[in-house]
Each structure stands twice: as C-alpha cells, then as structure tokens.
C-alpha cells in the first residue's frame, strides 16, 4: 500500500467523451488527487447519479459500490485527472451520462504505483484493451519529468478491433514507438498482442531491461511466461472487482509466491492494498 495520503473529493466533470465503441475518456477536476497520484495508482468512483430524480428513490444509489479506474493522466496545474473506461455494465453505462459540470464522488489515489522508468533503461509496456490507461501516465512522467528518452520506451498495444485502440496517439505524440495488434486484423498485427512482445524479445535480445503489463488475465498470464523465458523482470497491474478499495473487505485477494521460491505455498494479497501493481514473477495469474 502506498504511503501517499488518500483524499475524498467531490469532483466536477470537465469532459466525458467517446473515443471508440463503448470506450470513453473522462476528465474530472480533482486537484488534491492530481497533485499526489503516481503512475499505476487508481481512483474509486461513486458511479450512481443522485441527480437522476426520475428514478425511484430505492434506485438512486444503484449501483451502491464504487468502481475502480486507473489514473490515465493528470494535470497538476489545472488540477484535473483523466480516466479511460469501457461500458461493461450498469455502472459504466450511468457514467456515460455524466455531462460537463456534473459532480462525482472520488476517492484516491489508491494502491501501489509502478516502479518509475529510469533514464537509460529501455522498457516495454504491453497493454491489452483499457489496460493501456495507466501506461499513458507512466510514459508521460518518464519522458517529461524523469528525462527518459522516448525511444527507450516501446509500447505493444492490442485490442479486439481497431476502434478499441483509443489513445494510442498519445504515445506517438511523445515520440514513443507503438506496435499495434487487433484480434480481427483491422489494424496492426492480426492476432494477439503477446505475439508482438515475444517477437520483440526474440529479435532484440538483451535490449529491454524491464516490462510493464496490464490487460485481460489470459494476456497477462502469457506475458508473464514470455518475460520469464526472456529473463526480463517487470511488473503487472491487476484489474478486478474492488468493493472497498482500501484493503478492508478482502474481496480482491490473489495468490502470490516469493519470486525466488515458486514452490512454496501461496500467500493471498489484497489487490487494492498490496497492488494493483505486483512483481510479474510473484503473482499467480
């Protein structure tokens, strides 16, 4: 768990726009969170909308539980935080209706951040779908705050179809090379993004010294195997249901093992508390 203070802010929606099929970018004014958040951390949103007075009273707090979203971008000067979300249920569907000026209760920043990128240490970011969100923030901090060379950062980004590759232009604007993959072949490599990662390690052995991974569990599991075979250390950011977000409810536990002792009995860690970022060698995916 990060030692960074946690804030609860009644944020204001600055923009909520579609960037692909059922894919949205949400900007909110949250100055305390924008000032303190680090790449890899997340925020917890109340997605129910009390202003929707046409709904029956018993439905106005539905859904009741908060929803977690990775911080994709922050602007300390303007006090804004950017998030990416895909409509996958009732909560995110309600979120699409939040217009400029609407208020959203937000808790954050939460969780363990990524290890920062060190200048001169080439890295790969392997993203699947909305798992790309935290990498925008990580790359921006590396290039503009830490002075990393954009050419030392490589992004492999995959999604089901071209319309779900939203935001990849942000990497290119920073001068970061991006390799794309789509399941249906509508853009980039026709197939899984894991093939791109495996090819990268095979064709440029010993170049990349660290890998960051976030996406669907099967994709992360394959990336874990690829990184182990290539002997490249890294971190994986887990997604999942986090009802409380602060390590109390125990609903988001995952089995972990010490990287140097893979045969010992697993311990169970709370994703929202010990993660969402873990050593890629320790978490059982």
C-alpha positions in Angstrom: 0.0 0.0 0.0 1.3 3.4 -0.9 2.1 5.9 1.9 0.6 8.7 -0.2 -2.4 10.4 1.5 -5.8 9.4 0.3 -8.4 12.1 -0.5 -12.1 12.1 -1.0 -13.1 14.8 -3.4 -16.5 15.9 -4.8 -15.1 16.3 -8.3 -16.5 18.1 -11.2 -16.7 16.6 -14.7 -14.6 18.6 -17.2 -15.2 16.4 -20.2 -16.7 13.0 -20.9 -16.2 12.0 -24.5 -16.4 8.8 -26.6 -13.0 7.6 -28.1 -14.2 4.4 -29.5 -17.1 1.8 -29.5 -18.4 1.9 -25.8 -15.0 3.5 -24.9 -14.8 6.8 -23.1 -12.3 9.3 -21.8 -13.4 11.1 -18.6 -11.7 14.3 -17.3 -12.6 15.5 -13.8 -11.4 18.4 -11.6 -9.7 16.7 -8.6 -6.8 19.0 -7.5 -5.7 17.0 -4.5 -5.6 13.7 -6.3 -4.0 15.3 -9.4 -1.2 16.7 -7.2 -0.4 13.4 -5.4 -1.2 10.5 -7.8 1.5 8.3 -9.2 1.5 6.0 -12.3 -0.1 2.7 -11.5 -2.4 4.0 -8.8 -6.2 4.1 -9.2 -9.2 6.0 -8.0 -12.6 4.8 -6.7 -15.7 6.4 -8.1 -19.3 6.5 -7.0 -21.0 6.0 -10.3 -24.6 6.2 -9.2 -26.2 9.5 -10.0 -28.4 11.2 -7.4 -29.4 13.9 -9.8 -31.4 11.4 -11.8 -34.6 12.2 -10.0 -36.8 10.4 -12.4 -35.6 7.1 -10.9 -37.4 5.5 -8.0 -35.8 6.5 -4.6 -34.6 3.0 -4.0 -32.6 3.1 -7.2 -30.8 6.4 -6.8 -27.9 4.8 -5.0 -27.6 2.0 -7.6 -25.0 0.7 -8.1 -24.0 1.0 -4.5 -20.4 0.0 -4.6 -17.6 2.2 -6.0 -15.8 1.4 -9.2 -12.0 1.4 -9.6 -10.3 3.2 -12.6 -6.6 3.6 -13.3 -5.3 7.1 -13.5 -4.5 7.7 -17.1 -3.4 11.3 -17.0 -3.1 14.2 -14.6 -2.6 17.9 -15.0 -1.2 19.3 -11.8 -1.6 22.9 -13.0 -5.2 22.6 -13.9 -6.0 20.1 -11.2 -7.5 17.5 -13.5 -7.4 13.7 -13.6 -8.1 11.7 -16.8 -9.6 8.2 -16.8 -10.4 5.7 -19.5 -13.4 3.4 -19.2 -15.3 0.9 -21.3 -19.0 0.3 -20.9 -19.3 -3.2 -19.5 -22.3 -2.9 -17.1 -24.9 -0.7 -15.5 -22.3 1.4 -13.5 -20.2 2.4 -16.5 -23.4 3.0 -18.6 -24.6 5.5 -16.0 -21.1 7.1 -16.1 -21.5 7.8 -19.8 -24.4 10.1 -19.0 -22.3 12.4 -16.8 -22.1 15.7 -18.5 -19.7 18.7 -18.0 -20.4 20.2 -14.7 -21.8 17.1 -13.1 -20.4 16.0 -9.7 -18.7 12.7 -9.0 -17.5 11.5 -5.6 -13.9 10.2 -6.0 -11.6 8.5 -3.5 -7.8 8.4 -4.3 -5.1 8.0 -5.1 -5.2 4.3 -4.1 -2.8 1.4 -4.3 0.8 0.7 -5.0 2.3 2.5 -8.0 4.7 1.3 -10.7 8.4 1.5 -10.3 9.4 4.7 -12.2 11.3 4.3 -15.5 15.0 5.1 -15.1 16.6 7.1 -18.0 18.9 4.9 -20.0 17.0 1.7 -19.1 14.9 0.6 -22.1 11.5 -0.8 -21.2 8.4 -2.3 -22.9 4.8 -1.6 -22.0 2.4 -4.4 -23.0 -1.2 -3.3 -22.9 -4.4 -5.1 -23.7 -7.6 -3.0 -24.1 -8.3 -0.5 -21.4 -5.3 -1.9 -19.6 -3.4 0.8 -21.5 -4.7 3.5 -19.3 -2.0 3.6 -16.6 0.7 3.5 -19.3 -0.2 6.9 -20.6 0.6 8.3 -17.2 3.7 6.2 -16.7 5.2 7.2 -20.1 4.4 10.9 -19.6 6.1 11.0 -16.2 9.1 9.1 -17.6 9.6 11.5 -20.6 8.6 14.9 -19.2 9.5 14.5 -15.5 12.3 12.0 -15.4 14.0 12.8 -18.7 13.8 9.4 -20.2 14.5 9.0 -24.0 11.1 8.3 -25.7 13.0 5.8 -28.0 13.9 3.8 -24.9 10.2 3.1 -24.3 8.4 0.6 -26.5 4.6 0.1 -26.4 2.8 -3.0 -27.7 -0.9 -2.4 -27.6 -3.6 -4.8 -28.5 -7.4 -4.9 -28.6 -10.3 -6.8 -30.2 -10.7 -4.3 -33.0 -9.2 -1.0 -34.3 -11.9 1.1 -32.6 -10.8 0.0 -29.2 -7.2 1.2 -29.6 -8.2 4.6 -28.2 -5.5 6.9 -27.0 -2.5 5.3 -28.8 -1.8 8.6 -30.5 -0.8 10.0 -27.1 2.3 7.7 -27.1 3.2 8.8 -30.6 2.9 12.5 -29.6 5.5 11.8 -27.0 7.8 10.2 -29.6 7.3 6.7 -28.3 7.3 3.8 -30.8 4.0 1.8 -30.8 3.2 -1.6 -32.2 -0.5 -2.5 -32.6 -2.4 -5.7 -32.7 -6.1 -6.5 -33.2 -7.9 -9.8 -32.8 -9.8 -9.2 -36.1 -6.9 -7.8 -38.1 -8.5 -4.4 -38.6 -5.3 -2.7 -37.6 -1.7 -3.7 -37.0 -0.8 -7.3 -36.4 -3.6 -9.8 -36.9 -3.6 -11.7 -33.6 -2.7 -11.3 -30.0 -0.5 -8.6 -28.6 1.5 -11.2 -26.8 2.9 -12.3 -30.2 4.4 -8.8 -30.6 6.0 -9.0 -27.1 7.5 -12.4 -27.8 8.8 -11.2 -31.2 10.3 -8.1 -29.6 12.3 -10.1 -27.1 13.4 -12.6 -29.7 14.5 -10.0 -32.3 16.2 -7.6 -29.9 17.6 -9.8 -27.1 19.1 -8.0 -24.1 17.8 -4.6 -25.2 14.8 -4.3 -23.0 15.5 -4.5 -19.3 12.0 -4.2 -17.8 8.4 -4.9 -18.9 5.2 -3.4 -17.6 2.0 -5.4 -18.3 -1.7 -4.6 -17.9 -4.7 -6.2 -19.6 -7.0 -9.2 -19.6 -5.8 -12.0 -17.3 -5.1 -14.5 -20.2 -3.0 -11.9 -21.9 -1.1 -11.1 -18.7 -0.5 -14.7 -18.0 1.1 -15.2 -21.4 3.2 -12.1 -20.9 4.4 -13.5 -17.6 5.6 -16.6 -19.3 7.3 -14.7 -22.1 9.1 -12.4 -19.7 10.3 -15.3 -17.6 11.6 -17.1 -20.7 13.4 -14.0 -21.8 14.7 -13.4 -18.3 13.3 -9.9 -18.3 11.9 -8.6 -14.9 8.8 -6.5 -14.7 5.6 -5.5 -13.1 2.0 -6.4 -13.8 -1.0 -4.3 -12.9 -4.1 -6.3 -12.0 -7.7 -5.3 -12.7 -10.7 -6.7 -10.9 -13.6 -6.0 -8.5 -12.6 -3.9 -5.5 -15.6 -3.1 -3.4 -13.8 -1.1 -0.8 -10.5 -0.1 -2.5 -8.7 0.2 0.8 -7.9 -3.3 1.9 -10.8 -3.9 4.3 -13.3 -6.2 2.5 -10.9 -8.9 1.3 -12.9 -9.4 -1.9 -9.9 -8.8 -4.3 -7.3 -11.3 -3.0 -4.9 -13.0 -5.4 -2.4 -15.8 -4.7 1.3 -14.8 -4.7 4.6 -16.6 -4.2 8.1 -15.3 -3.5 9.8 -14.9 -6.9 12.8 -16.8 -5.7 10.7 -19.6 -4.1 8.0 -20.5 -6.6 7.3 -23.9 -5.0 6.2 -22.6 -1.6 2.6 -22.4 -0.6 1.0 -19.2 -1.9 0.1 -16.2 0.3 -3.0 -14.2 -0.5 -2.6 -10.5 -1.1 -5.3 -7.8 -1.5 -5.0 -6.3 -4.9 -6.2 -2.8 -3.7 -3.8 -2.8 -0.8 -0.6 -4.7 -1.8 -1.2 -3.9 -5.5 -2.7 -3.3 -8.0 1.0 -3.4 -9.2 2.9 -6.6 -8.4 6.2 -8.1 -9.4 5.4 -10.1 -12.5 7.2 -13.1 -11.1 5.2 -13.4 -7.9 1.5 -13.2 -8.7 -0.3 -16.4 -9.8 -2.4 -15.3 -12.8 
